[in-house]
Amino acid sequence: MVLLSTIIVCTLCLAEEADYYDWKGLKSSSAKNYSGSIAYFDQAIEMDPNYIDAWVHKGDAKRAMKDYNGSIESYLGALQKNNKTKAAWSGLIEDYVALNDYEQAAEAAGKMTEIDPNSKESWLKEGNLLQMKADYENASKSHERALLLDPRYKDALYRNALSLMALGDNAGALSLLDKTLAIDPKNKLAYNARGLILEAEGRYESAIEAYENASRIDPTWSQPKINNMQCLEALGRTDKAMMILATL
């Protein structure tokens, strides 16, 4: 009985020490002393190898130092203890994106939607990453899952419209862009995307209107102005196109 009590007390002491070192590491991280924070997180892990937070915090610190491979190793250490640690999967996504590895990033995002299928943000992120790897069909499915949770989720409406554009469904994309603009009338990206579709269909006047709306929202953004010039040239209005060129 005495031995058991001693074991319990020692275990509690180690846990408290691990908490202390993790806390010290977080303080160092907040002061941007990342190398110092990693030393504290390592001590916390040495005290308690199953201390998931320390593994995650170490991964965060290594990512802040742009040591993405080291960060991945730390997050995987956390996931070996608990494969449903959302913070670790989220960190992995950021690391893989930084390394331009969208395949792995999308897989990690898929784990996030498995863990929390009621998170519209997770479905949006998975869809966006699938777009980055040009998997537009599955990207659209992920964005649709986000929209099932929130039909007025403007970011998912817009990003789904981009997938439909890539898949050649211009009518579907325009419908989603119109919904996006009904919710957010100052969404310059949606106006520009709308213009691209209309321009591709040869509906230059309507495309010009969309580009001009985007430019009114952000006069410093050059892309809709360049697109507008292309439409004007297609209509033979070179003089007006040259006036826009002078403003770039």
C-alpha positions in Angstrom: 0.0 0.0 0.0 2.9 2.4 0.9 4.6 1.5 -2.4 1.4 2.2 -4.4 1.0 5.5 -2.7 4.6 6.4 -3.4 4.2 5.5 -7.1 1.0 7.7 -7.4 2.8 10.6 -5.7 5.8 10.3 -8.0 3.6 10.1 -11.1 1.7 13.3 -10.0 5.0 15.1 -9.3 6.3 14.2 -12.8 3.0 15.4 -14.3 3.3 18.7 -12.4 6.9 19.1 -13.6 5.8 18.4 -17.2 3.1 21.1 -16.8 5.7 23.5 -15.5 8.1 23.0 -18.4 5.3 23.2 -20.9 4.2 26.5 -19.4 7.8 27.8 -19.4 8.0 26.8 -23.1 4.8 28.6 -24.0 6.2 31.8 -22.3 9.4 31.5 -24.3 7.4 31.0 -27.5 5.3 34.1 -26.8 8.5 36.0 -26.4 9.6 34.6 -29.8 12.5 32.7 -28.1 11.6 29.5 -30.0 14.9 27.7 -29.5 14.6 28.2 -25.8 10.9 27.1 -25.8 11.8 23.9 -27.6 14.3 23.0 -24.8 11.5 23.4 -22.3 9.1 21.3 -24.4 11.7 18.6 -24.6 12.0 18.6 -20.8 8.2 18.3 -20.5 8.2 15.4 -22.9 11.1 13.7 -21.1 9.1 14.0 -17.9 6.0 12.6 -19.6 6.4 11.2 -23.1 2.6 11.0 -23.4 2.2 14.8 -22.8 0.4 15.6 -26.1 0.3 19.3 -25.6 4.1 19.5 -25.3 4.5 17.6 -28.6 2.1 20.0 -30.3 3.7 23.1 -28.8 7.1 21.9 -29.9 5.7 21.4 -33.4 4.4 25.0 -33.3 7.7 26.4 -32.2 9.6 24.5 -34.9 7.2 25.7 -37.5 7.7 29.3 -36.3 11.4 28.7 -37.0 10.6 27.4 -40.5 11.9 24.0 -39.5 9.0 22.3 -41.2 10.3 18.8 -41.2 11.1 19.0 -37.5 7.7 20.4 -36.9 6.1 17.5 -38.8 8.1 15.1 -36.7 6.7 16.7 -33.5 3.1 16.7 -34.6 3.4 13.0 -35.6 4.8 12.4 -32.1 1.5 13.8 -30.7 -0.6 11.8 -33.2 1.2 8.6 -32.1 -0.3 9.2 -28.6 -3.7 10.3 -29.9 -4.6 10.1 -33.6 -7.5 12.5 -33.0 -5.5 15.5 -31.9 -6.9 18.2 -34.0 -4.2 20.7 -33.2 -1.6 18.3 -34.5 -3.5 17.7 -37.8 -4.0 21.4 -38.2 -0.3 22.0 -37.7 0.6 19.3 -40.2 -1.6 21.1 -42.8 0.3 24.3 -42.3 3.7 22.5 -42.6 2.7 20.7 -45.7 1.4 23.8 -47.3 4.6 25.6 -46.5 6.5 22.8 -48.2 4.0 23.0 -51.2 3.0 19.4 -50.5 -0.7 19.8 -51.2 -1.2 16.1 -51.5 -0.2 15.5 -47.9 -1.9 18.7 -46.7 -5.2 17.6 -48.3 -4.9 14.2 -46.6 -4.4 15.9 -43.2 -7.4 18.1 -43.9 -9.4 14.9 -44.6 -8.5 13.7 -41.1 -9.8 16.9 -39.7 -13.2 16.4 -41.3 -13.2 12.8 -40.1 -12.6 14.0 -36.5 -15.2 16.8 -36.7 -17.6 16.4 -39.6 -19.7 19.2 -38.3 -17.0 21.8 -38.8 -17.8 23.9 -41.9 -14.3 25.4 -41.6 -12.7 22.0 -41.9 -14.7 21.1 -45.0 -13.7 24.5 -46.5 -10.1 23.9 -45.8 -10.2 20.4 -47.3 -11.9 21.7 -50.4 -9.4 24.5 -50.8 -6.5 22.2 -50.5 -8.0 19.8 -53.0 -8.3 22.7 -55.4 -4.6 23.4 -54.9 -3.8 19.9 -56.2 -6.3 20.4 -59.1 -8.8 17.8 -57.8 -11.8 20.0 -58.5 -14.4 17.4 -58.4 -13.6 16.3 -54.9 -13.0 19.9 -53.9 -16.5 20.8 -54.9 -17.8 17.9 -52.9 -16.0 19.2 -49.8 -17.3 22.7 -50.3 -20.8 21.3 -50.7 -20.5 19.6 -47.3 -19.6 22.9 -45.8 -22.6 24.5 -47.5 -24.9 21.7 -46.1 -23.8 23.0 -42.7 -24.2 26.6 -43.6 -25.9 27.5 -46.9 -24.8 31.1 -46.6 -21.2 30.3 -46.0 -19.8 32.8 -48.6 -16.3 31.5 -48.6 -17.5 28.0 -49.5 -19.9 29.4 -52.1 -17.1 31.3 -53.8 -14.5 28.5 -53.7 -17.1 26.0 -55.0 -17.8 28.4 -57.8 -14.1 28.2 -58.7 -14.2 24.4 -58.8 -17.3 24.5 -61.1 -15.5 27.0 -63.4 -12.5 24.6 -63.7 -15.0 21.7 -64.4 -16.6 23.7 -67.2 -20.0 24.2 -65.3 -20.2 28.0 -66.0 -24.0 28.1 -65.2 -23.5 26.5 -61.9 -20.5 28.7 -61.1 -22.4 31.9 -62.0 -25.3 30.8 -59.8 -22.9 30.4 -56.8 -21.2 33.7 -57.5 -24.5 35.5 -57.6 -25.3 33.9 -54.2 -21.9 35.0 -52.9 -22.6 38.6 -54.0 -26.1 38.6 -52.6 -24.5 37.9 -49.2 -21.4 40.0 -49.7 -21.9 42.8 -52.3 -18.3 44.0 -51.8 -16.7 40.7 -52.7 -14.2 41.8 -55.4 -13.0 38.3 -56.1 -16.6 37.1 -56.9 -17.1 40.0 -59.3 -13.8 39.2 -61.1 -14.6 35.5 -61.3 -18.0 36.4 -62.7 -16.3 38.6 -65.3 -14.0 35.7 -66.3 -16.9 33.4 -67.0 -18.8 36.0 -69.0 -15.7 36.9 -71.0 -15.1 33.3 -71.8 -18.7 33.0 -73.1 -18.2 36.1 -75.3 -20.5 38.2 -73.2 -18.1 41.1 -73.1 -20.5 43.9 -72.0 -21.6 42.0 -69.0 -18.0 41.0 -68.3 -16.9 44.6 -68.4 -19.7 45.5 -65.9 -18.4 42.8 -63.5 -14.8 43.9 -63.8 -15.8 47.5 -63.3 -17.7 46.5 -60.1 -14.5 44.8 -58.9 -12.5 47.9 -59.6 -14.9 50.1 -57.8 -14.5 48.0 -54.7 -10.7 48.0 -54.9 -9.3 50.7 -57.3 -5.8 49.5 -56.6 -6.3 46.0 -57.8 -4.9 45.7 -61.3 -6.3 42.2 -62.3 -9.9 43.3 -63.2 -8.5 46.3 -65.0 -6.3 44.1 -67.2 -9.3 41.7 -67.8 -11.5 44.7 -68.6 -8.9 45.9 -71.2 -9.1 42.5 -72.9 -12.9 42.8 -73.3 -12.7 46.3 -74.6 -10.1 45.2 -77.2 -12.3 42.3 -78.2 -15.1 44.9 -78.8 -12.8 47.2 -80.7 -12.7 49.9 -78.1 -8.9 50.3 -78.1 -9.0 53.9 -77.0 -10.8 53.1 -73.8 -8.6 50.1 -73.2 -5.5 52.4 -73.5 -7.1 54.8 -71.0 -7.2 52.0 -68.4 -3.7 51.0 -69.3 -2.5 54.5 -68.4 -3.9 54.0 -64.9 -1.9 50.8 -64.2 
